Amino acid sequence: LALQKFYKTKNDLSIGLWKIEENELFFKEQLHLSEIEEQELSELSQRKQIEWLASRYLLHLTLGKEDRYSCIKDDHGKPYLLGLNQYISLSHSRDYVATIFGNKPCGIDIQYYIDKITMISKKFVTNTEWSFINMEQKIAYLHAIWSVKESVYKAYGKKGTSLLNDILVHPFELDNNYKAEIYATLDKDGFQKKYKCEHNVFEDFTIVYAFEV
Ligand SMILES: CC(C)(COP(=O)(O)OP(=O)(O)OC[C@H]1O[C@@H](n2cnc3c(N)ncnc32)[C@H](O)[C@@H]1OP(=O)(O)O)[C@@H](O)C(=O)NCCC(=O)NCCS
């Protein structure tokens, strides 16, 4: 049986987490995709198709509505539900998919731990952020910062937002279970938005959700 988790956060957001063990056909039979969704799906590689399908299915399950709402993209690639006034976000990594929805702008990111994170860190970690990283847990801190920034990016949703220059993570500490409440500020084009994020680690994955405060 696939691991399936669904919970409401204390911030009134609903999160789903699913380990994919089903095949494409299973999801296709459940979903009844709209034409525009079929088109988007057909442009993806085989591996991406299953993640894409699983995330739409998980979102449908967690919404708990009898009818399924078509999940489509705006000009920036940000997903939304046609005909339902809810903010949504999706993420996939390896065999897992994660979804979030709620009444406020929100983003979710799930990420398998990768060794090369240190190598790519200059693309997303500022000097100020480096200064509060606990070097004994460098890999965990870098993944946390990365996922926080990706979640904030998704909550905001506009292309051309730089993880390095536009999203700044405030100092934080991971506890013994690698949990943390983390704040971040998006500072772009002369305005600021503040986000609160919840960070968790399970198996070798980090999972973060962010919402506008
Ligand atoms: C869009 C982006 C956030 C996706 O993240 P990812 O880790 O590659 O993949 P995830 O599985 O976590 O997320 C994919 C989902 O993001 C969502 N997404 C794409 N563009 C989005 C946007 N503009 N706003 C909100 N969500 C978006 C989609 O729903 C997508 O899932 P789908 O294809 O099934 O619909 C990422 O590719 C990106 O552009 N990041 C910022 C740019 C950057 O600097 N990246 C490199 C940092 S080292």
Ligand as a Chemical Component Dictionary entry (heavy atoms), coordinates in Angstrom:
data_LIG
# 
_chem_comp.id                   LIG 
_chem_comp.type                 NON-POLYMER 
_chem_comp.pdbx_formal_charge   0 
_chem_comp.three_letter_code    LIG 
# 
loop_
_chem_comp_atom.comp_id 
_chem_comp_atom.atom_id 
_chem_comp_atom.alt_atom_id 
_chem_comp_atom.type_symbol 
_chem_comp_atom.charge 
_chem_comp_atom.model_Cartn_x 
_chem_comp_atom.model_Cartn_y 
_chem_comp_atom.model_Cartn_z 
_chem_comp_atom.pdbx_ordinal 
LIG C1  C1  C 0 9.217  25.929 -10.918 1  
LIG C2  C2  C 0 10.099 25.298 -9.863  2  
LIG C3  C3  C 0 9.872  25.999 -8.551  3  
LIG C4  C4  C 0 9.756  23.805 -9.750  4  
LIG O1  O1  O 0 10.476 23.155 -8.729  5  
LIG P1  P1  P 0 11.148 21.706 -8.895  6  
LIG O2  O2  O 0 11.896 21.423 -7.650  7  
LIG O3  O3  O 0 11.864 21.639 -10.197 8  
LIG O4  O4  O 0 9.954  20.682 -9.044  9  
LIG P2  P2  P 0 8.764  20.347 -8.053  10 
LIG O5  O5  O 0 8.348  18.977 -8.386  11 
LIG O6  O6  O 0 9.062  20.668 -6.648  12 
LIG O7  O7  O 0 7.635  21.364 -8.535  13 
LIG C5  C5  C 0 7.044  21.232 -9.786  14 
LIG C6  C6  C 0 5.749  21.990 -9.777  15 
LIG O8  O8  O 0 5.983  23.386 -9.620  16 
LIG C7  C7  C 0 4.817  24.039 -10.081 17 
LIG N1  N1  N 0 5.189  25.291 -10.718 18 
LIG C8  C8  C 0 5.821  25.487 -11.894 19 
LIG N2  N2  N 0 5.943  26.809 -12.137 20 
LIG C9  C9  C 0 5.375  27.449 -11.091 21 
LIG C10 C10 C 0 5.173  28.823 -10.771 22 
LIG N3  N3  N 0 5.589  29.814 -11.567 23 
LIG N4  N4  N 0 4.531  29.122 -9.620  24 
LIG C11 C11 C 0 4.082  28.151 -8.798  25 
LIG N5  N5  N 0 4.245  26.832 -9.046  26 
LIG C12 C12 C 0 4.889  26.489 -10.184 27 
LIG C13 C13 C 0 4.101  23.093 -11.044 28 
LIG O9  O9  O 0 2.842  22.768 -10.506 29 
LIG C14 C14 C 0 5.004  21.879 -11.080 30 
LIG O10 O10 O 0 4.330  20.642 -11.083 31 
LIG P3  P3  P 0 3.592  20.091 -12.407 32 
LIG O11 O11 O 0 4.550  20.221 -13.508 33 
LIG O12 O12 O 0 3.201  18.707 -12.063 34 
LIG O13 O13 O 0 2.402  20.995 -12.582 35 
LIG C15 C15 C 0 11.605 25.392 -10.253 36 
LIG O14 O14 O 0 11.854 24.683 -11.394 37 
LIG C16 C16 C 0 12.088 26.824 -10.425 38 
LIG O15 O15 O 0 11.883 27.442 -11.457 39 
LIG N6  N6  N 0 12.752 27.345 -9.379  40 
LIG C17 C17 C 0 13.203 28.716 -9.315  41 
LIG C18 C18 C 0 14.285 29.038 -10.278 42 
LIG C19 C19 C 0 15.639 28.676 -9.837  43 
LIG O16 O16 O 0 16.411 29.567 -9.591  44 
LIG N7  N7  N 0 15.966 27.368 -9.787  45 
LIG C20 C20 C 0 17.296 26.854 -9.581  46 
LIG C21 C21 C 0 17.820 26.984 -8.180  47 
LIG S1  S1  S 0 19.375 26.213 -7.880  48 
# 
loop_
_chem_comp_bond.comp_id 
_chem_comp_bond.atom_id_1 
_chem_comp_bond.atom_id_2 
_chem_comp_bond.value_order 
_chem_comp_bond.pdbx_ordinal 
LIG C1  C2  SING 1  
LIG C2  C3  SING 2  
LIG C2  C4  SING 3  
LIG C2  C15 SING 4  
LIG C4  O1  SING 5  
LIG O1  P1  SING 6  
LIG P1  O2  DOUB 7  
LIG P1  O3  SING 8  
LIG P1  O4  SING 9  
LIG O4  P2  SING 10 
LIG P2  O5  DOUB 11 
LIG P2  O6  SING 12 
LIG P2  O7  SING 13 
LIG O7  C5  SING 14 
LIG C5  C6  SING 15 
LIG C6  O8  SING 16 
LIG C6  C14 SING 17 
LIG O8  C7  SING 18 
LIG C7  N1  SING 19 
LIG C7  C13 SING 20 
LIG N1  C8  SING 21 
LIG N1  C12 SING 22 
LIG C8  N2  DOUB 23 
LIG N2  C9  SING 24 
LIG C9  C10 SING 25 
LIG C9  C12 DOUB 26 
LIG C10 N3  SING 27 
LIG C10 N4  DOUB 28 
LIG N4  C11 SING 29 
LIG C11 N5  DOUB 30 
LIG N5  C12 SING 31 
LIG C13 O9  SING 32 
LIG C13 C14 SING 33 
LIG C14 O10 SING 34 
LIG O10 P3  SING 35 
LIG P3  O11 DOUB 36 
LIG P3  O12 SING 37 
LIG P3  O13 SING 38 
LIG C15 O14 SING 39 
LIG C15 C16 SING 40 
LIG C16 O15 DOUB 41 
LIG C16 N6  SING 42 
LIG N6  C17 SING 43 
LIG C17 C18 SING 44 
LIG C18 C19 SING 45 
LIG C19 O16 DOUB 46 
LIG C19 N7  SING 47 
LIG N7  C20 SING 48 
LIG C20 C21 SING 49 
LIG C21 S1  SING 50 
# 
